[in-house]
Amino acid sequence: AAEMGPWQARLDRGYAPRRLGLTIPADADGLPKALEDRRPRSGPVAYLCSGASCAPAIEALAALENALGAGEAPPQPG
């Protein structure tokens, strides 16, 4: 679970009011079908979804950074 910390921190950073970031342990049971279909991997993985469709899995934190950066507002000065 500790390896998910940087991923969750990245999801929480930046202004994206319509983003929902979920950190789901690999051994979680009873998930909704949409989440249950996203099987755990050997390390953290992210799925960027819009509505009911999701892009392929993102398995590197740098790739998540790139994918999220496009949809965020730039930081506002002070």
All heavy atoms as an XYZ file, in Angstrom:
558
protein
N       0.829     -1.201      0.000
C       0.000      0.000      0.000
C       0.867      1.256      0.000
O       0.454      2.274     -0.530
C      -0.926     -0.017      1.192
N       2.062      1.183      0.558
C       2.927      2.363      0.611
C       3.314      2.837     -0.789
O       3.459      4.039     -1.014
C       4.184      2.058      1.423
N       3.448      1.910     -1.737
C       3.830      2.310     -3.094
C       2.716      3.101     -3.784
O       2.943      3.782     -4.771
C       4.212      1.092     -3.931
C       3.060      0.178     -4.229
C       3.293     -1.268     -3.842
O       4.283     -1.557     -3.185
O       2.457     -2.097     -4.201
N       1.495      3.034     -3.267
C       0.394      3.788     -3.859
C       0.396      5.239     -3.405
O      -0.257      6.079     -4.025
C      -0.946      3.116     -3.520
C      -1.061      1.773     -4.189
S      -2.521      0.719     -3.921
C      -3.618      1.569     -2.915
N       1.135      5.567     -2.356
C       1.169      6.917     -1.813
C       1.502      7.994     -2.837
O       0.759      8.981     -2.955
N       2.596      7.862     -3.595
C       2.914      8.883     -4.593
C       1.848      9.010     -5.683
O       1.592     10.100     -6.188
C       4.243      8.417     -5.184
C       4.836      7.520     -4.153
C       3.668      6.886     -3.462
N       1.228      7.916     -6.032
C       0.163      7.949     -7.048
C      -1.034      8.732     -6.515
O      -1.581      9.589     -7.196
C      -0.260      6.528     -7.419
C       0.771      5.767     -8.187
C       1.990      5.345     -7.732
C       0.692      5.349     -9.540
N       2.655      4.679     -8.727
C       1.881      4.665     -9.842
C      -0.285      5.463    -10.518
C       2.126      4.114    -11.089
C      -0.051      4.912    -11.763
C       1.159      4.243    -12.044
N      -1.449      8.442     -5.279
C      -2.587      9.144     -4.707
C      -2.259     10.620     -4.505
O      -3.097     11.481     -4.768
C      -3.014      8.511     -3.372
C      -4.301      9.091     -2.824
C      -5.495      8.811     -3.720
O      -5.705      7.685     -4.137
N      -6.293      9.830     -4.003
N      -1.025     10.916     -4.089
C      -0.614     12.314     -3.928
C      -0.706     13.051     -5.258
O      -1.131     14.206     -5.315
C       0.802     12.381     -3.363
N      -0.330     12.396     -6.344
C      -0.419     13.035     -7.660
C      -1.869     13.268     -8.056
O      -2.222     14.305     -8.613
C       0.309     12.194     -8.715
C       0.205     12.765    -10.107
C       0.742     14.196    -10.152
N       0.431     14.876    -11.378
C      -0.623     15.678    -11.581
N      -1.479     15.891    -10.606
N      -0.814     16.272    -12.729
N      -2.723     12.322     -7.766
C      -4.144     12.493     -8.083
C      -4.754     13.652     -7.303
O      -5.631     14.348     -7.794
C      -4.917     11.207     -7.771
C      -4.628     10.025     -8.677
C      -5.284      8.773     -8.130
C      -5.087     10.303    -10.099
N      -4.273     13.868     -6.091
C      -4.809     14.920     -5.230
C      -4.246     16.302     -5.555
O      -4.779     17.299     -5.083
C      -4.521     14.598     -3.765
C      -5.261     13.360     -3.285
O      -6.240     12.946     -3.942
O      -4.846     12.796     -2.257
N      -3.183     16.368     -6.325
C      -2.530     17.645     -6.635
C      -3.203     18.303     -7.835
O      -3.694     17.632     -8.726
C      -1.050     17.391     -6.942
C      -0.236     18.663     -6.995
C       1.232     18.378     -7.232
N       1.441     18.200     -8.665
C       2.205     17.268     -9.197
N       2.840     16.410     -8.448
N       2.345     17.180    -10.495
N      -3.180     19.607     -7.867
C      -3.728     20.321     -9.013
C      -5.218     20.553     -8.869
O      -5.901     19.909     -8.075
N      -5.721     21.490     -9.624
C      -7.140     21.819     -9.586
C      -7.862     21.048    -10.673
O      -7.681     21.292    -11.868
C      -7.333     23.326     -9.780
C      -8.785     23.731     -9.731
C      -9.480     23.675     -8.534
C      -9.445     24.133    -10.869
C     -10.815     24.033     -8.476
C     -10.790     24.494    -10.823
C     -11.464     24.442     -9.624
O     -12.786     24.791     -9.570
N      -8.636     20.090    -10.268
C      -9.436     19.273    -11.189
C     -10.708     18.866    -10.447
O     -10.804     17.758     -9.925
C      -8.637     18.062    -11.649
N     -11.671     19.779    -10.356
C     -12.847     19.522     -9.515
C     -13.701     18.337     -9.950
O     -14.463     17.813     -9.148
C     -13.637     20.829     -9.604
C     -13.170     21.480    -10.850
C     -11.739     21.065    -11.033
N     -13.567     17.887    -11.180
C     -14.371     16.745    -11.632
C     -13.602     15.432    -11.576
O     -14.065     14.415    -12.061
C     -14.889     17.010    -13.044
C     -15.809     18.209    -13.043
C     -16.360     18.618    -14.372
N     -15.947     17.853    -15.515
C     -16.634     17.764    -16.625
N     -17.754     18.411    -16.750
N     -16.185     17.062    -17.644
N     -12.422     15.442    -10.981
C     -11.617     14.224    -10.863
C     -11.937     13.517     -9.559
O     -12.086     14.130     -8.524
C     -10.135     14.559    -10.866
C      -9.271     13.300    -10.674
C      -7.798     13.598    -10.551
N      -7.351     14.323    -11.716
C      -6.395     15.246    -11.688
N      -5.792     15.548    -10.572
N      -6.052     15.878    -12.782
N     -12.032     12.217     -9.640
C     -12.195     11.381     -8.462
C     -11.078     10.359     -8.499
O     -10.968      9.581     -9.453
C     -13.557     10.679     -8.486
C     -13.835      9.683     -7.379
C     -13.804     10.372     -6.015
C     -15.179      9.020     -7.604
N     -10.223     10.377     -7.501
C      -9.115      9.420     -7.425
C      -9.401      8.393     -6.350
O      -9.673      8.740     -5.203
N      -9.373      7.134     -6.711
C      -9.621      6.053     -5.767
C      -8.366      5.217     -5.614
O      -7.757      4.831     -6.610
C     -10.754      5.152     -6.272
C     -12.084      5.830     -6.584
C     -13.028      4.838     -7.245
C     -12.696      6.412     -5.335
N      -8.004      4.926     -4.393
C      -6.901      4.019     -4.112
C      -7.534      2.731     -3.610
O      -8.112      2.710     -2.527
C      -5.949      4.609     -3.055
O      -5.493      5.875     -3.513
C      -4.763      3.709     -2.819
N      -7.441      1.693     -4.414
C      -8.119      0.436     -4.098
C      -7.063     -0.659     -3.914
O      -6.327     -0.966     -4.843
C      -9.090      0.044     -5.219
C     -10.101      1.181     -5.440
C      -9.788     -1.273     -4.882
C     -10.958      1.001     -6.671
N      -6.992     -1.248     -2.731
C      -6.029     -2.330     -2.504
C      -6.318     -3.529     -3.414
O      -7.466     -3.773     -3.796
C      -6.240     -2.717     -1.043
C      -6.994     -1.588     -0.429
C      -7.771     -0.942     -1.534
N      -5.284     -4.264     -3.756
C      -5.421     -5.413     -4.661
C      -6.339     -6.490     -4.098
O      -6.945     -7.237     -4.850
C      -4.047     -6.006     -4.961
N      -6.473     -6.567     -2.781
C      -7.300     -7.618     -2.185
C      -8.718     -7.150     -1.850
O      -9.448     -7.822     -1.138
C      -6.619     -8.188     -0.944
C      -6.387     -7.130      0.133
O      -6.624     -5.927     -0.119
O      -5.947     -7.516      1.233
N      -9.142     -6.006     -2.389
C     -10.489     -5.484     -2.123
C     -11.540     -6.422     -2.705
O     -11.394     -6.924     -3.810
C     -10.636     -4.086     -2.704
N     -12.604     -6.649     -1.949
C     -13.708     -7.506     -2.389
C     -14.974     -6.673     -2.546
O     -15.103     -5.601     -1.967
C     -13.988     -8.603     -1.352
C     -12.910     -9.670     -1.324
O     -12.341     -9.960     -2.384
O     -12.641    -10.206     -0.236
N     -15.923     -7.175     -3.323
C     -17.224     -6.560     -3.443
C     -17.250     -5.249     -4.197
O     -18.097     -4.403     -3.949
N     -16.325     -5.071     -5.127
C     -16.289     -3.833     -5.901
C     -17.392     -3.805     -6.951
O     -17.821     -4.850     -7.435
C     -14.935     -3.703     -6.607
C     -13.712     -3.566     -5.708
C     -12.439     -3.635     -6.558
C     -13.763     -2.271     -4.923
N     -17.844     -2.606     -7.346
C     -18.786     -2.518     -8.461
C     -18.155     -3.109     -9.722
O     -16.932     -3.112     -9.877
C     -19.006     -1.010     -8.630
C     -18.543     -0.390     -7.370
C     -17.507     -1.309     -6.796
N     -18.979     -3.587    -10.632
C     -18.499     -4.265    -11.847
C     -17.463     -3.442    -12.609
O     -16.451     -3.969    -13.053
C     -19.692     -4.583    -12.760
C     -19.319     -5.239    -14.061
C     -19.403     -6.724    -13.959
C     -19.229     -7.382    -15.315
N     -17.965     -8.025    -15.463
N     -17.697     -2.140    -12.741
C     -16.770     -1.292    -13.499
C     -15.373     -1.310    -12.891
O     -14.373     -1.227    -13.606
C     -17.293      0.133    -13.563
N     -15.270     -1.407    -11.579
C     -13.954     -1.457    -10.929
C     -13.426     -2.880    -10.840
O     -12.227     -3.107    -10.937
C     -14.032     -0.849     -9.525
C     -14.366      0.631     -9.471
C     -14.518      1.086     -8.027
C     -13.318      1.455    -10.187
N     -14.315     -3.828    -10.660
C     -13.920     -5.225    -10.545
C     -13.213     -5.714    -11.806
O     -12.326     -6.552    -11.754
C     -15.168     -6.056    -10.277
C     -14.906     -7.497     -9.940
C     -16.211     -8.209     -9.641
O     -16.887     -8.627    -10.603
O     -16.553     -8.315     -8.460
N     -13.604     -5.176    -12.962
C     -13.007     -5.589    -14.232
C     -11.566     -5.104    -14.395
O     -10.853     -5.581    -15.269
C     -13.842     -5.065    -15.403
C     -15.176     -5.773    -15.517
O     -15.342     -6.842    -14.905
O     -16.056     -5.242    -16.217
N     -11.138     -4.152    -13.618
C      -9.769     -3.632    -13.673
C      -8.927     -4.429    -12.686
O      -8.890     -4.121    -11.515
C      -9.716     -2.145    -13.329
C     -10.713     -1.256    -14.022
C     -10.457     -1.012    -15.434
N     -11.337     -0.138    -16.155
C     -12.477     -0.453    -16.745
N     -13.008     -1.631    -16.580
N     -13.106      0.398    -17.505
N      -8.315     -5.479    -13.148
C      -7.578     -6.407    -12.288
C      -6.295     -5.791    -11.755
O      -5.640     -5.012    -12.448
C      -7.229     -7.680    -13.046
C      -8.387     -8.426    -13.630
C      -9.491     -8.971    -12.738
N      -9.279     -9.164    -11.349
C     -10.232     -8.956    -10.425
N     -11.411     -8.524    -10.743
N     -10.007     -9.200     -9.170
N      -5.912     -6.158    -10.535
C      -4.639     -5.687     -9.969
C      -3.447     -6.162    -10.798
O      -3.518     -7.177    -11.489
C      -4.599     -6.326     -8.587
C      -5.975     -6.797     -8.309
C      -6.645     -7.014     -9.633
N      -2.383     -5.414    -10.718
C      -1.119     -5.758    -11.400
C      -0.057     -5.940    -10.330
O      -0.343     -5.881     -9.145
C      -0.733     -4.634    -12.360
C      -1.840     -4.144    -13.275
C      -1.891     -4.953    -14.562
N      -3.035     -4.566    -15.362
C      -2.968     -4.036    -16.559
N      -1.807     -3.810    -17.123
N      -4.065     -3.740    -17.219
N       1.178     -6.064    -10.730
C       2.257     -6.260     -9.763
C       2.585     -4.989     -8.985
O       3.215     -5.053     -7.945
C       3.512     -6.776    -10.472
O       3.934     -5.824    -11.430
N       2.158     -3.841     -9.469
C       2.378     -2.569     -8.772
C       1.191     -1.665     -9.013
O       0.176     -2.088     -9.573
N       1.299     -0.408     -8.612
C       0.182      0.518     -8.826
C      -0.154      0.667    -10.306
O       0.709      0.551    -11.168
C       0.706      1.844     -8.269
C       1.781      1.468     -7.323
C       2.395      0.229     -7.892
N      -1.420      0.918    -10.568
C      -1.904      1.121    -11.938
C      -3.040      2.137    -11.870
O      -3.764      2.200    -10.883
C      -2.362     -0.216    -12.567
C      -3.492     -0.838    -11.809
C      -2.721     -0.051    -14.019
N      -3.154      2.959    -12.897
C      -4.219      3.956    -12.955
C      -5.027      3.744    -14.221
O      -4.497      3.342    -15.259
C      -3.626      5.365    -12.954
N      -6.313      4.015    -14.126
C      -7.213      3.997    -15.270
C      -7.865      5.370    -15.339
O      -8.454      5.817    -14.365
C      -8.295      2.938    -15.120
C      -7.771      1.529    -15.121
C      -7.467      0.882    -13.936
C      -7.570      0.848    -16.318
C      -6.980     -0.415    -13.936
C      -7.087     -0.446    -16.326
C      -6.792     -1.072    -15.131
O      -6.312     -2.350    -15.134
N      -7.746      6.040    -16.458
C      -8.414      7.321    -16.650
C      -9.704      7.050    -17.400
O      -9.691      6.538    -18.519
C      -7.527      8.290    -17.422
C      -6.208      8.652    -16.744
C      -5.453      9.673    -17.579
C      -6.427      9.168    -15.345
N     -10.814      7.385    -16.753
C     -12.132      7.078    -17.304
C     -12.930      8.354    -17.503
O     -12.773      9.324    -16.768
C     -12.890      6.146    -16.364
S     -12.009      4.612    -15.987
N     -13.783      8.307    -18.487
C     -14.736      9.371    -18.731
C     -16.071      8.688    -18.994
O     -16.194      7.895    -19.929
C     -14.315     10.207    -19.939
O     -15.256     11.228    -20.188
N     -17.041      8.968    -18.132
C     -18.293      8.240    -18.234
C     -18.047      6.772    -17.927
O     -17.402      6.450    -16.944
N     -18.511      5.907    -18.798
C     -18.366      4.472    -18.580
C     -17.211      3.858    -19.361
O     -17.018      2.654    -19.332
C     -19.665      3.769    -18.952
N     -16.410      4.670    -20.075
C     -15.294      4.090    -20.830
C     -13.967      4.549    -20.238
O     -13.824      5.686    -19.815
C     -15.386      4.459    -22.306
O     -15.152      5.830    -22.480
N     -13.025      3.625    -20.215
C     -11.714      3.883    -19.630
C     -10.613      3.656    -20.657
O     -10.705      2.765    -21.496
C     -11.470      2.966    -18.435
S     -12.641      3.209    -17.090
N      -9.576      4.465    -20.553
C      -8.375      4.291    -21.376
C      -7.606      3.078    -20.851
O      -7.856      2.614    -19.735
C      -7.520      5.549    -21.307
N      -6.662      2.567    -21.630
C      -5.840      1.451    -21.148
C      -5.100      1.822    -19.857
O      -4.903      2.994    -19.544
C      -4.852      1.217    -22.294
C      -5.540      1.754    -23.502
C      -6.344      2.924    -23.011
N      -4.696      0.806    -19.139
C      -4.013      0.987    -17.860
C      -2.749      1.831    -18.011
O      -2.026      1.707    -19.002
C      -3.658     -0.372    -17.273
N      -2.505      2.667    -17.021
C      -1.261      3.438    -16.926
C      -0.461      2.809    -15.800
O      -0.929      2.732    -14.664
C      -1.546      4.919    -16.622
C      -2.341      5.543    -17.774
C      -0.250      5.676    -16.362
C      -2.804      6.958    -17.508
N       0.737      2.328    -16.121
C       1.519      1.579    -15.140
C       2.773      2.302    -14.672
O       3.568      1.731    -13.937
C       1.868      0.214    -15.706
C       0.614     -0.608    -16.003
C       0.912     -2.029    -16.419
O       1.621     -2.718    -15.666
O       0.440     -2.431    -17.489
N       2.978      3.553    -15.089
C       4.148      4.327    -14.658
C       3.676      5.683    -14.150
O       2.826      6.333    -14.773
C       5.120      4.517    -15.816
N       4.220      6.109    -13.021
C       3.827      7.373    -12.424
C       4.097      8.548    -13.366
O       3.285      9.478    -13.459
C       4.552      7.572    -11.089
C       4.149      8.792    -10.268
C       2.657      8.825     -9.994
C       4.935      8.820     -8.965
N       5.180      8.510    -14.116
C       5.487      9.581    -15.075
C       4.413      9.662    -16.163
O       4.030     10.748    -16.591
C       6.867      9.370    -15.699
N       3.914      8.520    -16.612
C       2.852      8.508    -17.621
C       1.556      9.060    -17.041
O       0.816      9.779    -17.719
C       2.642      7.088    -18.147
N       1.291      8.780    -15.774
C       0.120      9.348    -15.114
C       0.260     10.862    -15.020
O      -0.685     11.600    -15.298
C      -0.054      8.740    -13.724
C      -1.213      9.295    -12.889
C      -2.546      9.019    -13.561
C      -1.171      8.716    -11.487
N       1.437     11.319    -14.667
C       1.717     12.764    -14.589
C       1.400     13.431    -15.928
O       0.712     14.454    -15.973
C       3.188     12.982    -14.223
C       3.637     14.411    -14.241
C       3.140     15.204    -13.053
O       3.102     14.657    -11.937
O       2.779     16.382    -13.243
N       1.882     12.865    -17.016
C       1.637     13.434    -18.350
C       0.151     13.430    -18.696
O      -0.373     14.403    -19.224
C       2.424     12.679    -19.409
C       3.907     12.938    -19.313
O       4.341     13.954    -18.779
N       4.693     12.015    -19.815
N      -0.520     12.331    -18.408
C      -1.931     12.217    -18.757
C      -2.793     13.193    -17.950
O      -3.720     13.797    -18.492
C      -2.406     10.776    -18.523
N      -2.480     13.378    -16.692
C      -3.276     14.273    -15.850
C      -2.991     15.734    -16.127
O      -3.886     16.570    -16.048
C      -3.018     13.986    -14.379
C      -3.522     12.657    -13.854
C      -3.143     12.487    -12.391
C      -5.029     12.525    -14.034
N      -1.764     16.058    -16.445
C      -1.374     17.452    -16.642
C      -2.195     18.154    -17.711
O      -2.490     19.337    -17.599
N      -2.629     17.425    -18.718
C      -3.377     18.025    -19.816
C      -4.752     18.507    -19.372
O      -5.299     19.423    -19.960
C      -3.522     17.011    -20.949
N      -5.310     17.922    -18.325
C      -6.661     18.282    -17.907
C      -6.738     19.160    -16.686
O      -7.807     19.356    -16.139
N      -5.606     19.715    -16.250
C      -5.599     20.521    -15.035
C      -5.408     21.996    -15.345
O      -4.711     22.352    -16.286
C      -4.467     20.072    -14.104
C      -4.690     18.695    -13.541
C      -3.549     18.248    -12.649
O      -2.454     18.846    -12.703
O      -3.744     17.288    -11.922
N      -6.007     22.815    -14.524
C      -5.770     24.258    -14.645
C      -4.389     24.561    -14.072
O      -3.950     23.918    -13.119
C      -6.835     25.013    -13.846
N      -3.665     25.520    -14.654
C      -2.361     25.864    -14.112
C      -2.499     26.475    -12.727
O      -3.543     27.043    -12.401
C      -1.810     26.882    -15.115
C      -2.994     27.387    -15.851
C      -4.033     26.312    -15.799
N      -1.465     26.350    -11.890
C      -1.526     26.936    -10.557
C      -1.722     28.447    -10.637
O      -1.188     29.110    -11.508
C      -0.165     26.610     -9.939
C       0.484     25.633    -10.846
C      -0.206     25.696    -12.166
N      -2.515     28.965     -9.717
C      -2.757     30.407     -9.644
C      -1.728     31.055     -8.736
O      -1.379     30.499     -7.694
C      -4.170     30.665     -9.106
C      -5.266     30.090     -9.980
C      -5.263     30.712    -11.368
O      -5.210     31.925    -11.506
N      -5.319     29.877    -12.394
N      -1.226     32.238     -9.082
C      -0.252     32.907     -8.225
C      -0.884     33.293     -6.887
O      -2.049     33.611     -6.811
C       0.147     34.163     -9.014
C      -0.785     34.262    -10.160
C      -1.537     32.969    -10.283
N      -0.058     33.208     -5.865
C      -0.276     33.528     -4.530
C      -1.403     33.884     -3.821
O      -1.939     34.048     -2.922
